[in-house]
Amino acid sequence: RAQARIKAVNMEAPDSDKAPHAPAATTIDVDSHPGLRSRGSEGMRSRTESSDLRTSTIQGKQQVFQKKMTKVQIELVTDEKVRSRCKWVLLATAFINLSGSVLLAGSFPMMCANTPGATPMGDVPGAFPARDFAGAKPTGWPALDYAMAINLILVVQNLGAVFSNYLAGVASDKIGRKIAIQGCLLGGIVSYALMFISGYWVHNYWCFLGANFVNGLFSGIRGVISAYLQDIHEPAEFISEVMPTMVNCFLFGAMGGSVLGLGWVALANSDPSLKNSAFSLFGACWLGVLLSGIAVIIVHVYCPEPAKKGDKEEDGGKKAPPPSTSEAWSTWQVVAIILIAGSFDTFGDTGNRFARNTILTNRYERARRPVVNYALMASNIISIFVGQKIVMKTIKMRGFMQATGLWCILGNVASSVVQFALLAIINFDTQQTAMEVYICVWLISQIFGFCSTLAAMFLMPAFVPPQRRGQINGLRNSLQAFINSVAPVALALVYQTGSMATVDRQAAVDRAGIICLGTCGAISALAFIGYLPILRFLPKPPPKIDGDAQEGKELEVPRPLDYYDNVTWEEWSLLSLELRMKIQRMRSQKGMEQVMLPWSTWHADREIAGVILETAPSELADLRRFHTRMMANDESLRQLMEMNSKYRQGLVQNEANRARHDRNKAEMGRWIVEYLDNAGYDSWELMPYLYKAMIMAAFPPIDTLDEQVDEVQTVQDERDILLRFIRVLDLHTKTAEITSTDVAFTAYAGGSDHFGHSAAHHF
């Protein structure tokens, strides 16, 4: 991979001008293959058609670096240690930045304790004075009451983010990722200082709003960091290894701010009656200044500007042809669904926050204290953990695309149901004693809200073209920020119809809360409807092969044993591993030779390379399960020893078998060399010892290296060899999962100029 990356940069190497051209993608014509025309053709046809993209991608990467790279940029994409260090610095930076965005959020209810409509709780010296709200309409509707005052802080911050997310994304595409990241961090430092000044010294609510708007103007770092990490990682590597960690940092970053804020108010003593309560409410700003300053320095030192990728050029310097209209339309439909339905989903998530920071705190006095509020915010760590486990478990069961698409739908259904459950609690808890029940149901709502959020975050990068990552990521974040600006205001305006009531106030407040939760539940239902079409555009998992054996079920050999003398790989692979092993045992017992599939040539196998890679993870996993069961059964081990012994004896005693064995060795060597040449590893002839080391590392010895094929004498010896083989098999299974995913994700996540390739050919 490192060599391929360096060659893509057009380095001044002797063969740098001999980069292989990717042949056109091909599809197996089932009808023209004698072994497939009448036997198992439908299964192979469907598997082959679903693998066209994989086959074409194996033949050559379509994304290259557009400009000559510096030494540091080359190390960034070829040196695993440098890339890993840069990744963790960026993730730490995202964590710090997002922590700062909620650093003071737990104190907002206490800051607004003197607003009209707030439940009286005595003198609060640190809160914004009542005179700050005297200019606003104190009664009636609309008014700057408790709910509006709290949510307006969030609104102005998100209003700034509407501009910053998109502009930072566009700037990162145009002038560089690193500059955009550092600019956001420096702006954040300034905004934290302004927050402290306006809250502690000036002690003015409106100045504090202005400082939060400035903070929002420099909050567009998330999309830029995501684009940076995609720039320096292969598509499958980013999806399978980097993205889960990145999503955790994004989500836990907000929780980290809650924990920092909780620690601060605990140390500073947040008793609202004390004179130092102002410092305890606003002093955490200096934590933001300190951490953001550290982030600026480490980004400057450890994160170089990444090289940009672009579409590969064909002969003559022409750009590769764009995707067809239908292909591009399918891809952008998925992006549009995520953007539009995701906006409704964001409104529903805003309802969850409103249910905590406004309805809960105004209904139950204990929930208004900063320590309790920060603890509730920090509890989202549990919600994120559970939500992530649910999504990842579903991915393992149903596959990446179908699982993420499914949770985009189910997450919003569940959120809608749970929000209506909160509505019911308010309706029936007339004595205001069910705070614990309310919180438990709210936690469930958070879990399912995170499920849909995680699913959309996983899914989006697979469909965004690399040259527009910053722009599209920024657009999505800007839409979310816009919804986060509009939704709290809309909900607060509804809520204040009850909080500003003068007759039967509590009943009016509860009625307003019910309307707010009902609205959010209905909008989550709209998000569910918006996401429904997405499954139609997502790639379907490979069709299950008919005849797969279930464990413990007696298998029947479908053909006479001599039928398999000249069976093709295509038809042989359609049989389950259990059935293949049974055929081999039965042939051995009848004195027949084991089924020997020829190595053929890479030229012949190139057409089905995608199918081979596609089936590799499941095939290797089946082989591991088969050998694991065999190791626990001595009789099975004896049968295996007998089969292997007959095979070895046949090589020694039969000249035709030896000739066939030598022919297969030559074919295997030629196949490997042809593949290496075609796959870009054409330096094997110049660096033989390095390639020998790579081969031995890929296949570490499981037997003594004495140039002898030792006869296994005991069942225990056979078990030991199988145990060592399984350990090697696990390594190859993990590699096969990444490789088979890599070629599929390339078209969507940046590896193919046809980023809009039909989703039906994906996965």
DOTI-787861 format. One record per residue: residue in one letter; x, y, z of N, C-alpha, C in turn. Coordinates in steps of 0.2 Angstrom, whole numbers, plus 5000, padded with zeros to 4 digits. Example, Ala and Ser with C-alpha at 12.3 -4.5 7.8 and 13.67 -1.06 7.14 Angstrom:
A506649725039506249785039506649845039;S506449895035506849955036506450005039;
% end
This chain:
R500449945000500050005000500450065000;A501050065004501450125004501850134998;Q502050084994502350084988501850114983;A501250094983500750114978500550194979;R500550214986500450284987501050324985;I501650304986502250344983502250344976;K502050294972502050294965501550344962;A501050344966500450384964500650464964;V501150474968501450544969501850564963;N502050514959502450524953503150544955;M503450504960504050514963504550504957;E505150534958505650524953506050454954;A505750404952505950334952506050304945;P506550254944506650234938506050214934;D505550184937504950154934504350194935;S504450264937503850304939503350314934;D503650314928503150324922502850264919;K502950214923502650144920502050124924;A501650174927501150154931500650114927;P500450054930499950014926499350044925;H499050034919498350064918497850014920;A497350034923496849994925496349964919;P496349904918495949884913495149894914;A494749894909494049904910493749854914;A493249874918492949824923492549774918;T492649714920492349654916491849614921;T491349584917490849544921490949474918;I490849424922490849354919490249344915;D490349324909489749294905489649224907;V489149214912489049144914488849104908;D488449124904488249074898488849054894;S489449094894490049074890490449024894;H490349014900490848974904490548904904;P490848854902490548784902490348754909;G490748774914490648754920490048784924;L489848844921489248874924488648874920;R488648854913488148864909487548824912;S487648764914487048734916487048714924;R487548734928487548714934487748774939;G487248794943487348844948487448914945;S487248924939487348984935487049044938;E486449034941486049094944486449124950;G486649074954487049094960487649134959;M488049104954488649134952488549204948;R488049204944487849264941487749324946;S487349314951487149364955487749384959;R488149334961488749354965489249394961;T489349374954489749404950489549484949;E488849484947488649554946488749604952;S488649574958488749614964489449634965;S489949604961490649604963490949644957;D490649674952490949714947491349764950;L491149804954491449864957492149834961;R492049784964492649754968493149734963;T492949704957493449674952493849734949;S493449784947493749844944494149884948;T494049884955494449924959495049884961;I495049824961495649784962496149794957;Q495949814951496349814945496749884945;G496549934949496949994950496550044953;K496950084958496650134962496450194957;Q495950224958495750284953495850354956;Q496050354963496150414966496950424967;V497150484965497950494965497950564968;F498550574971498750644974498950694968;Q498650744968498650794962499250834961;K499650844967500150884967500750854969;K501350874968501950844971501950854978;M502150804982502150804989502750824992;T502750844998503350865002503550795006;K504150795009504350735012503850715018;V503650775022503250765027502550735025;Q502250755019501650735017501650655015;I502250645012502350575010502350525016;E502750545021502750515028502050505031;L501650555030501050555033500550505030;V500650485024500250435021500550365020;T501250365022501550295021501850275027;D501950315032502250295039501650285044;E501550225046501050205050501050245057;K501650255060501750285066501550355065;V501850395060501650465059500950475058;R500650425054499850435053499450425059;S499650375063499350355069499450415074;R500050445075500150505079499650565077;C499650575071499250625068498550615070;K498250555069497550535070497450555077;W497850535082497650535089497650615091;V498150655088498150725089497550755087;L497250735081496650765079496050745083;L496050685085495450665089495450695095;A496050705098496150745105495850815104;T496050845098495850915097495150915096;A494850865092494050865092493750855099;F494050815103493750805109493750875114;I494350905113494450965117493951025114;N493951025108493451075105492751065107;L492551005106491850985107491650995115;S492150975119492050985126491951055128;G492351105125492251175126491551195125;S491251165119490551195117490051185123;V490151135127489651125132489951135139;L490451165140490851175146490451205151;L490051255149489551295154488851275153;A488651225149487951215148487651195154;G487951155159487651135165487451185169;S487751245168487651305173487151355170;F486851335164486351385161485751395165;P485451345168484851355172484951395178;M485551385181485751435187485851505185;M486151515179486351575176485651615175;C485151585173484551615171483951605177;A484251605183483751595189483351655190;N483551715188483251775189482751795183;T482651755179482251775173481451765175;P481051805171480351795172480151725171;G479651695174479451625173479851575176;A480451585180480851535183480451525190;T480551455192480251445198480651475204;P480451515208480851545213481251495217;M481951515218482351475222482851515227;G482551575228482951625233483451665229;D483851695233484351745230484951705227;V485151715221485651685217486151735215;P486651755219487151815217487451805210;G487651745208488051735202487651735196;A486951725196486551725191486451795187;F486351795181486251865178485651905181;P485751965183485252005186484652015183;A484152025186483452025183483452085179;R483852145180483852205176483952185168;D484352135167484552115160483952095156;F483452075159482852055156482252105156;A482452165159481952215160481752245154;G482152255149481952285143481552235138;A481552175140481152125136480452125139;K479952105135479252095137479252055143;P479052075149479052025155478451985156;T477951995153477351955153477051945146;G476551895146476251885140476651845135;W476551845129476851805124476951845117;P477551845114478151805117478551845122;A478951815126479351855132479951815133;L480451855135481151825137481051795144;D480751735144480651705151481251655152;Y481151605157481651555159481851515153;A481351485150481451435144481751475138;M481551535137481851565131482551585133;A482651615139483351635141483851585140;I483651525143484151465142484251445135;N483751435131483851405125484151455120;L484051525122484351575117485151575117;I485451555123486151545123486351485118;L485951435118486151375113486051405106;V485451445105485251465099485851505096;V486051555099486551605096487251565095;Q487351515099487951475098487951435091;N487351405091487251365085487151405078;L486851465079486851515074487451535071;G487951545075488651555073488951495069;A488751435072488951365069488651355062;V488051385061487751385054488251405049;F488551465050489051495046489751455046;S489951445052490651415053490751345050;N490251305051490351235048490451235040;Y489951275037490051275030490651305027;L490751365030491351405028492051375030;A492051345036492651305037492751245033;G492251215031492351155026492551175019;V492251235017492451255010493151285011;A493351315016494051345017494551285017;S494351235021494851175021494951145014;D494451145010494551115003494951164999;K494951235000495251274996495951294998;I496051315005496651335007497051285012;G496651235014497051185018496651165025;R496751105027496351075033496751105039;K497351105039497751125045497551195047;I497551245042497451315044496751325046;A496251285043495551295046495551265053;I495851215055495851185061496151235066;Q496651255065497051305069496651375070;G496351395065495951455065495351445070;C494951385069494451375074494651375081;L495251345082495451335089495651405092;L495951445088496151515090495551555092;G495051555087494451585088494051565094;G494151495096493851475102494151505108;I494751515108495151545114494851615115;V494851655110494551715111493851715114;S493451675111492751665113492651645121;Y493051605123493051585130493251645135;A493751685132493951735136493351785137;L493051795131492451845131491851815135;M491751755135491251725140491351745147;F492051735149492151745156492051815158;I492351865153492251935155491551955155;S491151935150490451955150490051925156;G490251865158489851835164490051855171;Y490751855172491051875178491151945180;W491451985175491552055176491052095174;V490852095168490252135165489652115168;H489552045169488952015172488352035168;N488352025162487752045157487551995153;Y486951975153486651915149486751935141;W486651995139486752005132487452005129;C487952025133488652015132488851945131;F488551905136488651835136488451795130;L487851825128487551795121488051805115;G488251875115488751885110489351845110;A489651835116490251795117490051715114;N489451695116489351625113489251625106;F488951685103488951685095489651685092;V490151715095490851715093491051645093;N490951605099491151535100490851495094;G490251505092489951465087490251485080;L490451545079490751565073491451525072;F491751495077492351465076492251385078;S491651365077491551295080491551245074;G491751265068491651215062492251165061;I492451145067493051095067492951025065;R492351005067492150935066492250905059;G491950945055491950915048492650925045;V493050975047493650975044494150925046;I494050905053494450845055494250785052;S493650775051493450715047493650715040;A493650765037493950765030494750755030;Y495050785035495850775036495950695037;L495550665041495750595043495550555036;Q495050575033494950535026495450545021;D495750605021496350615017496950575018;I497050555024497650515025497550445027;H496950415026496850345027496450315020;E496550255019496250225014495450215016;P495050215011494350215012494050165017;A494250095016494050045021494350055028;E494950075028495350085034494950145038;F494750195035494450245038493750225041;I493350185037492750165039492750115045;S493150065044493150015049493550025055;E494150065055494550075060494550145063;V494550195059494550265061493950295063;M493450285059492750315060492450295067;P492450235069492150225076492450265081;T493150265081493550305086493350375085;M493350405079493150475078492450495081;V491950445079491350465081491250465089;N491650415092491650415100491950485102;C492450505099492750575101492250625100;F491950625095491450685093490850675099;L490650615100490050615105490250615112;F490850585114491050585120491450655122;G491550695117491850755118491350805121;A490750805119490250835123490150815130;M490150745131490150725137490750745142;G491350745138491950765142491850835145;G491550885141491350945143490950945149;S490450905149490050895155490450875161;V490850825160491250805166491750855168;L492050895164492450945166492051005170;G491451015167491051065170490851045177;L490650975178490450945184491050955189;G491650935187492250935191492351015194;W492251055189492451125191491951155196;V491251145195490751165200490851135206;A491051075206491151035213491751065217;L492251085213492851115216492751185219;A492351225214492251295216491651305220;N491251255222490751255227490151295224;S489651265221489151295217488551315220;D488551315227487951335231487751405229;P487151405226486851475223486851535228;S486851515234486751575239487451605241;L487951575239488651605240488851655235;K489251705238489451755234489951735228;N490251685229490751655224490451615218;S489751615218489451575214489551595206;A489651665205489751685199490451655196;F490951655200491551625198491451545197;S491051515201490951445199490551435193;L490151485191489751475185490151485179;F490651535179490951555173491751545173;G491951525179492751505179492951455174;A492551405173492651355168492951375161;C492751435160493051465153493751455152;W494151465158494851465158495151395156;L494751345158494851275156494851265148;G494351305145494351305138494851335135;V495151395138495651435135496351385135;L496451355141497051315142497051255137;L496451215137496451155133496551175125;S496151225123496251245116496951275114;G497251305119497951325118498351275117;I498351215121498751155120498551125113;A497951125111497751095105498051135099;V498051195099498351235094499151215093;I499451205099500151195098500351125096;I499951075098500051005096499850995088;V499351025086499151025079499751055075;H499951115077500551145073501151095073;V501251065078501951025078501850955075;Y501250925076501250855074500750845068;C500450895065499950885060500150925054;P500450895049500650935043499950945038;E500050985034499450995029499450935025;P498850895024498850835020498850855013;A499150805009499050815001498350794999;K498150834994497450824992497450774986;K496950734986496850684981496350714976;G496350684970495950704964495850644960;D495350654955495250604950495850584946;K495950524945496450494941496350524934;E496950534930496850554923497050494919;E496750494913496850444908497350464904;D497550424899498050444894497950504891;G498450544890498350614886498150664891;G498150654898498050704903497250714903;K496850674900496150694901495850664907;K495350694910495050664916494650604914;A494650564919494150504918493450524917;P493050484913492350504912491950504918;P491550554919491150554925490650494925;P490350484931489850424931489250444927;S488850394926488250404922487750444926;T487250464923486750504926486450464931;S486250404930485850364935486350344941;E486950334940487450314945487450374950;A487650434947487750494951487050514955;W486550504951485850524954485750474960;S485950414960485850364966486250384972;T486850404970487250424976487050484979;W486850534975486650604978485950594981;Q485550544979484950534983485050514990;V485550474991485750454998485950505002;V486450554999486650615002486050655004;A485650664999485050715000484550685006;I484450615006484050585011484350605018;I485050585019485350595025485350675027;L485450715022485350785024484650815026;I484150795023483550815024483250775030;A483150715030482950675035483350685041;G483950685041484450705046484250765050;S484050815046483850875049483250865054;F482750825051482150815056482350775062;D482850725061483150695066483450735071;T483850785069484150835073483650875078;F483050895074482550925078482250885084;G482250815082482050765088482550765093;D483150765091483650765097483650825101;T483550885097483450945101482850945106;G482350905104481850895109482050855115;N482550805114482750775120483150825125;R483550865122483950915126483450965129;F482850985126482351025129482050995134;A481950925134481550895139481950885145;R482650895144483050895150483250965153;N483451005149483751075151483151125153;T482551105150482051155151481451125155;I481151075152480551045155480751015162;L481250975162481450935168481650985174;T482051035172482351075177481751125180;N481351145176480751185178480251155181;R480151085181479651045184479851015190;Y480550995191480750965197481351015199;E481251045205481751085208482451055209;R482550995211483150965212483550955205;A483250955200483550945193483951015191;R483751065194484051135192484751145194;R484951115200485651125202486151105197;P486651145196487251125192487451055192;V487551035198487850965199487450915196;V486750915198486250865195486250875187;N486250935185486150945178486850915174;Y487450935177488050905174488050825174;A487750805180487750725180487350695175;L486750735174486250705168486650715162;M486950765160487350775154487850715153;A488250705159488750655158488450585158;S487850575160487550505159487450485152;N487550535147487550525140488150475138;I488650475142489150425141488850355140;I488450335145488150275145487750265139;S487350315137486850315132487250305125;I487850335124488250325118488550255118;F488750235124489050165124488550115122;V487950115125487450065123487250075116;G487150135114486950145107487450125102;Q488050135103488550115099488650035099;K488550005104488549925105487949905100;I487349935101486749915097486949915090;V487149975087487349985080487849935078;M488449925081488949885079488749815079;K488349795084488049725084487649715078;T487249765076486849755070487249755064;I487749795063488249795058488549725057;K488749685062488949625062488449575059;M487849585061487349535059487049545052;R487049615050486649625043487149655038;G487749675040488149705035488149785037;F488649815034488749885036488149935033;M488049925027487649975024486849965026;Q486649895026485949885028485849895035;A486349885040486249905047486249975048;T486650015045486650085046486050115044;G485850095038485150125035484550105039;L484650035042484050015046484050055053;W484550075056484550115062484350185061;C484550215055484250275053483550285054;I483250225052482450225052482250205059;L482450145062482250125068482350175074;G482950205074483150255079482650305080;N482350335074481850385074481150365076;V481050295075480350275077480450265085;A480950235087481050235094481050295098;S481350345095481350415098480750445099;S480350435093479650465093479250425099;V479250365099478850325104479050345111;V479750355113479950375120479750445121;Q479750495116479550555118478850565119;F478450525116477750515118477650485125;A478050445127478050415134478250475139;L478750515138478850575142478250615143;L477850625137477250665137476750635142;A476750565142476250535146476450545154;I477050545155477350545162477050615165;I477150665161476950735163476250745164;N475850705160475150715160474850675166;F475150625168474950585174475250605181;D475850635180476250645187476050715189;T475450725192475150785194475450805200;Q475750765204476050775211476850795210;Q477050785204477850805203478250765207;T478150695207478550655211478950595207;A478850605201479050545196479750575193;M480150615196480750635193481150575190;E481250525195481750465193481450435187;V480750425186480450385181480550425174;Y480450495175480550535169481250535167;I481750535171482450525169482650465166;C482350405168482550345165482250335158;V481650365157481350365151481750405146;W481950465149482350515145483050475142;L483350435147483950405145483850355139;I483250325139483050275134483050315127;S482650375128482650415122483350435119;Q483750455124484450465122484850415118;I484750355121485050295118484850285110;F484150285109483950275102484050335098;G484150395101484350455097485050445095;F485450425099486150415097486250355092;C485750305092485850255087485750285080;S485250325079485150355072485650405071;T485950445076486450485074487050455072;L487250395076487850355074487750325067;A487150295066487050265059487150315053;A486950375054487050425049487750455048;M488050455054488750475054489250425050;F489050365052489450305048489250305041;L488650315039488450305032488650365027;M488650425030488750485026489450485022;P490050465025490650475022490750425016;A490350375016490350325010490150345004;F489750405004489450434998489650504996;V490150525000490350594998491050594994;P491050624988491650624984492250664988;P492850634987493350664991493550734990;Q493450764984493550834982493050884985;R492550854988492050894991491850874998;R492350845002492250815008492150875013;G492550925013492450985017491851015016;Q491651025010491051065009490351025011;I490350965009489750925011489750915018;N490250895021490250885029490050955032;G490351005030490151075032489451085031;L489151075025488451085024488051045029;R488150985030487750945035487850975042;N488450985044488451015051488151085051;S488151125046487751185046487051175046;L486751125043486051115043485851095050;Q486251055053486151035060486151095065;A486651135064486751195068486151245067;F485851245061485251285059484651265063;I484551195063484051165066484151175074;N484751165076484851175083484751255085;S484751295080484551365082483851375082;V483451345077482751365076482351325081;A482551255082482151215086482051235094;P482551255097482451285104482051345104;V482151385100481751455100480951435099;A480851385094480151365093479851335099;L480251285102479951255108479951305114;A480351345114480351395120479751445119;L479551465113478951505112478351465114;V478351405112477751365114477751355122;Y478351345125478351325132478151385136;Q478351445134478251505138477451525138;T477051495134476351505134476051475141;G476451425144476251405150476651435156;S477351445155477751475160477551545162;M477251585157477151645159476351655161;A476051605162475351605164475251625171;T474751665172474651695179474051655183;V473651615179473151575182473251505181;D473251465187473451395187474051375183;R474651415185475251415181475551335180;Q475551295185475851235185475451185179;A474851195179474451155174474551185167;A474651245167474851275160475551255158;V476051255163476651235161476751165159;D476351115162476351045160476051045153;R475451085152475151075146475651105140;A476051155141476551175136477051125135;G477251095141477751035140477550985136;I476850965137476550905133476550925126;I476450985124476351005117477051005114;C477551025118478251025115478550955114;L478350905119478550845118478250805112;G477550825111477150795106477450815099;T477650885099477850915093478550875091;C478950865096479650835094479450755092;G479050725096478850655094478650655087;A478150695085477950695078478450715073;I478950755074479450775070479950715069;S480050675075480450615074480150565070;A479450565070479050515065479150535058;L479250605057479350635050480050605048;A480550615053481250585051481250515049;F480850475052480750405051480450395044;I479950435042479650435035480150455030;G480550505032481050535027481650485026;Y481850445031482350395030482150325027;L481450315026481150255024481450235017;P481550285012481750265005482450245005;I482850255010483650255010483850175009;L483450135011483650065010483650035003;R483150074999483150054992483750074988;F484150124990484650154987485350124990;L485350084995485950064998486049994995;P486749974995486949914992486649854996;K486449804993486249744996486749694998;P486749665003487249615005487249554999;P487849524999487849464994487349414995;P487049394990486549344991486749274994;K486349244999486649185002486649134997;I487149094997487249034993486748974995;D486348954990485948894991486348834993;G486148794998486448735000486948745005;D487048805008487448815014487148765020;A487648725022487448675027487348715034;Q486948685038486848705045487148655049;E487448685054487848635059487448585061;G487648515061487348465064486848435059;K486748455053486248435048486648385044;E486348325042486648285038486648305031;L487248305027487348335021487248285015;E486948295010486948245004487348274999;V487748234996488148254990487748254984;P487648314981487148314975487348284969;R487948264968488248234962488648174963;P488648134958489148074959489848094960;L490248054964490948084966491348094960;D491348054955491748064949491548134945;Y490948164947490748224944491248274945;Y491548274951492048324954492748324951;D492848274947493548264944493748334941;N493348364937493548424934493048484935;V492848484941492448544943492848604943;T492448664941492748724941492748764948;W493148814949493148844955492448874956;E492148904951491548944952491048894955;E490948834952490448794955490648764961;W491248744962491548714969491348764974;S491448834973491348884978490648894980;L490248864976489448874978489248824983;L489748774984489548724989489848744996;S489448725001489648745008490348715009;L490748735014491348705016491248635019;E490748625023490548565026490448515020;L490148535015489948485009490648465005;R491048525004491648505001492048455005;M492148465011492548425015492248355015;K491548345015491248275015491448245008;I491448285003491548254996492348234996;Q492748274999493448254999493548185004;R493248185009493248125013493048055010;M492448065006492148015003492547984997;R492848034993493348014988493947984991;S494248004996494747974999494647905001;Q494047895004493847825007493747775001;K493547804995493447754989494147754985;G494647784988495347774984495347824978;M494947874978494947924973495447984975;E495648014970496048074972495648134974;Q495948174979495548234981495448284975;V494948324976494748374971495348424971;M495648434965496248474965496048534960;L495948594962495748654958496348684955;P496448684949497048714946497148784948;W497748814948497948884949497748924944;S497748894938497548934932498048994931;T497849054928498249114928497949174930;W498349224932498049284935497549314929;H497749314923497349334917496749304917;A496649244919495949214919495649224925;D495949234931495649244937495449314938;R495749364934495649434936494849454935;E494549414931493849434930493449414936;I493649364940493249344946493649364952;A494149404952494449424958494049454963;G493549494961493049524966492649474969;V492449424966492049364969492549334974;I493149314972493649284977493649324983;L493749394983493849434989493249434992;E492649444989492049444992491849394997;T492049334994491849274998492349255003;A492949285003493549265007493349265015;P493049325017492949325025492549265027;S491949255024491549205026491849135025;E492249125019492549065018493049045024;L493449095025493949085031493649075037;A493149115039492749105045492449025045;D492149005040491948935040492448885041;L493048895038493648855038493848855046;R493848905049494048915056493548875060;R492948885059492448845063492448765062;F492648745056492648675054493248645058;H493848685057494448655061494348655068;T494048705071493948705078493548645081;R492948635077492548575079493048505078;M493448505073493848445071494348435077;M494648485080495148485085494848455091;A494148455092493848425098493548355097;N493748325091493448265089494048225087;D494348175091494948135089494748095082;E494148065082494048025076494048075069;S493848135070493948175064494648195062;L495048195068495748215067496148155063;R495848095065496148035062495948025055;Q495348045053495148045046495548095042;L495648155045496148205042496848175041;M497148145046497748115045497748065040;E497248025039497247975034497248005027;M496848055026496748095020497448125018;N497748155023498448185021498948135020;S498948075023499448025022499347995015;K498747985013498647955006498848005001;Y498748075002498948124998499648124997;R500048125002500748125002501048054999;Q500748005001500947934998500847944990;G500347974988500247974981500748014977;L500948074981501548114978502148074977;V502248024982502947984982502847934977;Q502347894977502247834973502047844966;N501647894964501347904958501747964954;E502047944948502447994945501948044942;A501348024940500848074937500648124942;N500548104948500448154954501048204955;R501648174955502248214956502248274950;A502048244944502148294938501548344939;R500948324941500448374943500648424948;H500948394953501148444959501648494957;D502148464953502648514950502348564945;R501848544941501548594937501148644941;N500748624946500448664951500848714954;K501448694956501948744959502148794954;A502248774948502448824943501948874942;E501248844941500748894940500548934946;M500648914952500648954958501149014958;G501748994956502249044956502049104950;R501849074945501749124939501149164941;W500649134944500049174946500249224951;I500649214956500849264961501249324957;V501649304953502049354950501649394945;E501149364942500749404937500249454941;Y500049424947499649474951500049524954;L500649514957501049564959501149624954;D501349604948501449654943500849694941;N500249654941499649694939499449734945;A499549714951499349754957499749814959;G500349824956500749874957501349854961;Y501449794963502049774966502549744962;D502749784957503249764951503949774953;S504049784959504749794962505049724965;W504649674964504849614967505549584965;E505649604958506249574955506849614958;L506749674960507249724962507449714970;M506949694973506949684981506749614983;P507049564981506849494982506749474989;Y507249504993507249485000506749515004;L506549575002505949605006505349575004;Y505249554998504649514996504649445000;K505249415000505249355004505049365011;A505249415014505049435021504349445022;M504049475017503349485017502949425016;I503149375012502849315011502849275017;M503449275021503549235027503149265032;A503049335032502649365038501949345037;A501749345030501049325029500849255030;F501349215030501249135031501849115036;P501749135042502249115047502249035048;P502849005049502848935049502448905054;I502148845053501748805058502048745058;D502548725055502948665055503648685055;T504148635056504848645057505148665050;L505548715049505848735043506448695041;D506348625039506848585038506848555031;E506448585026506448565019506148495019;Q505748475024505448415023504648415025;V504248375022503548375023503448315028;D503448335035503448285040502748245040;E502848185041502248145042501948155049;V501348175050501048175057500948115060;Q501248095066501248035069500648025074;T500448075077499948065083499348115082;V498748105085498248145085498448215088;Q498848215093499048275097499448315092;D499848285088500248325083499848365078;E499348325076498848355071498448405074;R498248405080497948455084498348515085;D498948505086499448565087499548605081;I499548565075499648595069499048635067;L498448605068497848645067497748705071;L497948705077497948755082498348815079;R498948795077499448855074499148875068;F498848835064498548855057497948905059;I497548895064496948935065497249005067;R497749005071498049075073498249115067;V498549085062498749115056498049135052;L497549085052496949095049496649165051;D496649175058496349235061496649295058;L497249295057497649355054497349365047;H497349315043497149325037496349345036;T495949315041495249335041495149405042;K495549435047495549505048495749545042;T496249525039496549565033496049555027;A495749495026495249485021494649535022;E494349545028493849585030493949655028;I494549685029494749745027494849755020;T495149705017495349705009494649705005;S494249655007493649645003493149705004;T493249745010492849805011493149865007;D493849865007494149915004493949934997;V493949874993493849884986493049904985;A492649884990491949904989491849984991;F492250004996492150074998492450124994;T492950094990493350144986492950194982;A492450164978492050214974491650264978;Y491450244984491050294988491450334992;A492050314995492350355000493050384997;G493150384991493650414988494150374984;G494050314983494550274979494450274972;S493850294969493650284962493450354960;D493650364953493350424950492550424949;H492350354949491650344948491350344955;F491350394959491150394966490450384966;G490050394961489350384961489150314958;H489550264958489450204955488850174958;S488450144954487750114957487850074963;A487450094968487450064975487249994974;A486949964969486749894969487449854968;H487949884966488549844965489049854971;H488849884976489249894982489049844987;F489649824990489549774996489249704993;
% end
